[in-house]
Amino acid sequence: MKDQYFDDVNDFRKYGLLRLLTVTDHLRLGVCWMLTDADGRSDGKFRSYLNQPASYRHHDPELFDWIKRVVAEEQDYRTARTETSPLIGHAVFQSTILTDDLAQRNEYFCECATLFAGCDLVFFDPDNGLEIKKKRPGHKNSCKFLFWDEACKTFMSGSSVLIYQHFPRQKRDPFIARMAEDLRLRTGAATVFSYRTPHVLFLLASQPNHADGFRRQLIAIRSKWAPKEIIATEHSASDRDPSQHHPRR
């Protein structure tokens, strides 16, 4: 996550999803922004949706109005602005800048373990998503990725885990199925959900005691955000493409 992405259309969908996932059972949310330094690129300036209320506001009027006020009137583009709002309840945040330095990363995630102790749902918001083969902790741009061991440790602590994932240049349906199955195998989660948006994917490994609540929210998400903004899916083991099987490591 970078401040330059704050409150673009992807953020609108992201916050809308977080609000629905936590509302029914009043889940305590931990948010790990995985905030990285701005890189000077123009990414994240997709805010034209704020000038199209007829097309977007009905998905979540309260959220839409708040974002428009903060961006258009207050001109505040800091991710931290969300932390002082009532939008996602009494959440706990990890807001420290994450760098490529391995020692700093280890300290960062030790802090996360303390901050998020007792959280029902922990959301990780890396720039790119889950690790790729050629990128290891401590390498250049490793700060843009969440590594599997970090996600799994959080799940093993008792929290359900929601992860931001960008779409690579692959066919999306097989990619989503493969990532959902990989998340299941690596975490041991019995229930996995995916939330597909036009630009990015969110993957959720559910703790057993949260699964029914997340399942109920499928209806609300489909009612408020489908079919153009968020497509919510529960993945069963039968969804897996055998040719894409990856053994648990």
C-alpha positions in Angstrom: 0.0 0.0 0.0 1.2 3.5 -0.8 -0.4 6.8 0.2 -0.6 7.6 -3.5 -3.3 4.9 -3.9 -5.4 6.3 -1.1 -9.1 6.6 -1.9 -8.9 5.5 -5.6 -11.6 3.2 -6.9 -9.8 0.2 -5.6 -9.8 1.6 -2.1 -13.5 2.3 -2.4 -14.1 -1.4 -3.1 -11.6 -2.5 -0.4 -13.1 -0.5 2.4 -16.6 -1.5 1.3 -15.6 -5.1 1.5 -14.0 -4.7 4.9 -17.1 -3.0 6.2 -19.3 -5.9 5.2 -17.0 -8.6 6.4 -16.8 -7.2 9.9 -20.3 -5.9 10.4 -22.4 -9.0 11.0 -20.6 -10.6 13.9 -18.8 -7.4 15.0 -15.4 -8.9 14.3 -12.4 -7.1 15.6 -10.2 -6.0 12.7 -6.5 -5.7 12.4 -5.2 -3.8 9.4 -1.6 -4.2 8.2 -1.2 -1.6 5.6 2.3 -2.8 4.6 2.8 0.9 3.7 5.8 1.6 1.5 7.4 4.8 0.3 5.8 6.6 -2.7 7.6 5.9 -6.0 6.5 9.0 -8.0 4.4 6.9 -10.4 0.9 8.0 -11.4 -0.7 4.8 -10.2 -3.5 5.2 -7.7 -5.0 8.3 -9.3 -8.2 6.6 -10.4 -10.6 8.9 -8.6 -12.9 9.8 -11.5 -15.5 7.5 -9.9 -16.1 10.3 -7.3 -17.6 12.4 -10.1 -19.9 9.5 -11.0 -22.2 9.1 -8.0 -25.0 7.6 -10.0 -22.7 4.7 -10.9 -21.0 4.2 -7.6 -22.6 5.8 -4.6 -25.4 3.2 -4.2 -22.8 0.5 -3.4 -22.1 2.2 0.0 -23.4 5.7 0.3 -21.8 6.5 3.7 -18.4 5.4 2.4 -18.7 7.2 -0.9 -19.7 10.5 0.8 -16.8 10.2 3.3 -14.2 9.6 0.6 -15.5 12.4 -1.5 -15.4 14.8 1.4 -11.9 13.8 2.4 -10.4 13.9 -1.1 -12.4 16.8 -2.7 -12.9 19.1 0.3 -10.1 18.3 2.8 -7.6 17.2 0.1 -6.1 14.7 2.5 -4.5 11.7 0.7 -3.0 9.9 3.7 -3.9 6.3 4.4 -3.8 7.2 8.1 -6.9 9.4 7.5 -8.9 6.1 7.5 -7.6 5.3 11.0 -9.3 8.3 12.6 -12.6 7.7 10.8 -15.5 5.5 12.0 -15.7 3.7 8.6 -14.3 0.3 9.7 -15.0 0.4 13.4 -12.5 0.0 16.2 -9.8 -1.5 14.1 -6.1 -1.9 15.1 -3.5 -0.7 12.6 0.1 -1.3 11.7 1.1 1.9 10.0 4.9 1.8 10.1 6.6 2.1 6.7 7.9 -1.3 5.6 11.3 -1.4 3.8 13.3 -4.0 2.1 15.7 -4.4 5.1 15.3 -7.9 6.5 15.9 -6.9 10.1 13.4 -4.2 9.9 10.9 -6.6 8.3 11.3 -9.1 11.1 10.8 -6.4 13.7 7.7 -5.1 11.8 6.0 -8.5 11.8 6.9 -9.1 15.5 5.0 -5.8 16.2 2.1 -7.1 14.1 1.9 -10.3 16.2 1.5 -8.1 19.3 -0.8 -5.5 17.8 -3.2 -8.1 16.3 -3.3 -10.5 19.2 -7.0 -11.1 19.8 -8.1 -9.8 16.4 -10.7 -11.9 14.6 -9.7 -10.8 11.1 -6.3 -9.5 9.9 -6.1 -7.7 6.6 -2.8 -7.5 4.7 -2.5 -4.9 2.0 0.8 -5.3 0.2 1.6 -3.4 -3.0 1.6 -6.5 -5.1 0.3 -9.4 -3.1 1.7 -12.8 -2.1 5.3 -13.7 -2.7 6.6 -14.8 -6.1 9.4 -17.3 -6.6 12.1 -14.8 -7.6 11.5 -12.5 -4.6 12.8 -13.3 -1.2 12.7 -11.3 2.1 15.5 -8.8 2.1 15.7 -8.5 -1.7 15.0 -5.4 -3.6 11.2 -4.6 -3.7 10.5 -7.5 -1.2 8.5 -4.9 0.8 5.8 -5.1 -1.9 5.0 -8.7 -1.1 3.5 -10.7 1.8 5.3 -13.9 2.3 3.5 -17.2 3.0 5.1 -17.8 6.4 3.8 -14.4 7.5 0.3 -15.1 6.4 0.4 -18.6 7.9 1.7 -17.5 11.3 -1.1 -15.0 11.5 -3.7 -17.7 10.7 -2.1 -20.1 13.2 -2.5 -17.4 15.9 -6.3 -17.7 15.5 -7.2 -14.9 13.2 -8.9 -15.2 9.8 -6.6 -13.7 7.2 -7.6 -11.4 4.3 -5.0 -10.6 1.6 -4.8 -8.1 -1.2 -3.6 -9.7 -4.5 -2.9 -8.0 -7.8 -3.8 -9.9 -11.0 -0.8 -11.0 -13.1 -1.0 -11.4 -16.8 -2.8 -14.8 -16.6 -6.3 -16.0 -17.2 -8.1 -14.9 -14.1 -10.4 -17.8 -13.3 -7.6 -20.4 -13.2 -5.5 -17.9 -11.3 -8.1 -17.3 -8.6 -8.8 -21.0 -8.2 -5.1 -21.8 -7.9 -4.5 -19.0 -5.3 -7.5 -20.0 -3.3 -6.3 -23.7 -3.2 -2.8 -22.6 -2.4 -4.1 -20.5 0.5 -6.1 -23.5 1.8 -3.2 -25.9 1.6 -0.6 -23.6 3.2 -2.8 -22.3 6.1 -4.9 -25.4 6.6 -8.1 -23.3 6.4 -11.2 -25.4 5.9 -12.9 -22.5 4.2 -11.5 -20.0 1.7 -13.3 -17.1 0.0 -12.3 -14.9 -2.9 -13.5 -11.4 -3.8 -12.8 -10.5 -7.4 -12.9 -6.9 -8.5 -12.1 -5.4 -11.9 -8.5 -4.7 -11.0 -7.5 -6.7 -7.9 -8.4 -9.8 -5.9 -8.9 -10.4 -2.2 -8.4 -13.8 -0.7 -9.7 -14.9 2.7 -8.7 -17.8 4.8 -11.4 -18.3 7.4 -11.1 -19.7 10.9 -13.8 -22.3 11.5 -15.7 -20.1 13.9 -15.9 -17.3 11.4 -17.0 -19.2 8.3 -20.7 -19.0 8.8 -20.6 -15.3 9.3 -18.5 -14.8 6.1 -20.8 -17.1 4.3 -23.8 -15.0 5.3 -22.0 -11.9 4.0 -21.8 -13.4 0.6 -25.5 -12.5 0.1 -24.9 -8.9 1.2 -21.8 -8.5 -0.9 -23.6 -9.8 -4.0 -26.6 -7.6 -3.3 -24.5 -4.4 -2.8 -21.6 -4.8 -5.1 -22.2 -7.5 -7.8 -21.9 -8.0 -10.6 -19.5 -5.2 -11.7 -17.6 -4.3 -8.6 -17.1 -7.3 -6.3 -17.7 -11.0 -7.2 -17.7 -13.0 -4.0 -17.1 -16.8 -4.1 -16.7 -19.6 -1.6 -14.2 -22.1 -2.8 -14.5 -25.8 -2.1 -11.8 -28.4 -2.6 -13.5 -29.6 -5.8 -12.8 -26.2 -7.4 -9.2 -27.0 -7.7 -7.7 -27.7 -11.1 -5.6 -30.9 -10.6 -3.0 -29.6 -13.1 -2.4 -26.6 -10.8 -1.9 -28.5 -7.6 0.9 -27.3 -5.4 1.9 -29.5 -2.5 1.9 -27.9 0.9 5.4 -26.7 1.9 
